[in-house]
Amino acid sequence: MPLNLVPIGSSHTIQKICGTEAQRHHLEALGFLPGETINVLSRFNGYYVVTVKGSKIGLSDAFAKLIIVSFS
């Protein structure tokens, strides 16, 4: 399921990163890698605040849709 559809406060495992090569590279450079745990902290005006690999990161809705996570 895409990250933009998961409930706030939930924790999931990243399964796949979609998008163009440049988009995938950008997300992977930020630490969004398959197998990593991602926590969704909040959502506001189309932006998400998540934690991955111990870092708090803000994502646009467009990037959140590219991150496919498992049900936890």
N, C-alpha and C positions, 0 to 999 in steps of 0.2 A: 504494500500500500504506500502511496506517496506520503511524504512527511507532512504535507499540508492538510492531510485528513486525520491525523492522529490527535487524540485529546491532549489538552494542556495538562502538564504534570506527569505525563507518561514517559516511560523509558523503553527504548527499542534498539534492536541491532540493525545496523546498516547492511542491506543485502546487495545493493547495486547503485551506481551513480549513472544517470542517463544524461543526455544532452550532447552538444557538440564537443569536439575534442578540447577546445579552449575552455568550455564550461566545466567539463570533467576535470581538467588539469587544475583549474582555479579551486574547485571544491576539494580536490585531493591535497592540494598544497595547504589548505586550511585544516586538514586533518580528517576530512570526511572520507573514510576508507571502508570498504566492505569488512565486516567483522567488528567494527568499533561500535561501542554503545553510545547512543545519542539520547539526551534528555530534553524534552520540550518544556521550557520554563514559562514562556508567555507568548501571546500573539496580540498585536496591536496595529491597526491600520494597514494590514497586508504584510507586516513584517513579523518575523519570529525571532525569539531569543532562545538559543539552545546551548547546551554544553556538550562538548565532544573533546576527548583526550584532556580533560581538566581545564579547558578554555571555554569562556563564555563568548558566543559569537552571534551576531545579528544577521539574519538572512531575509532576502525579499521573498515574496510568495513565488516568484518565478523560479528561484533557485530551490526553494523548499519542494516544489513539484518534481524536481529532478532527482531527489534523494528517495530511494525506495527502501523501506524498512520492513522488518518482520513484525508479526504480532507478538507481543510479550505477555 
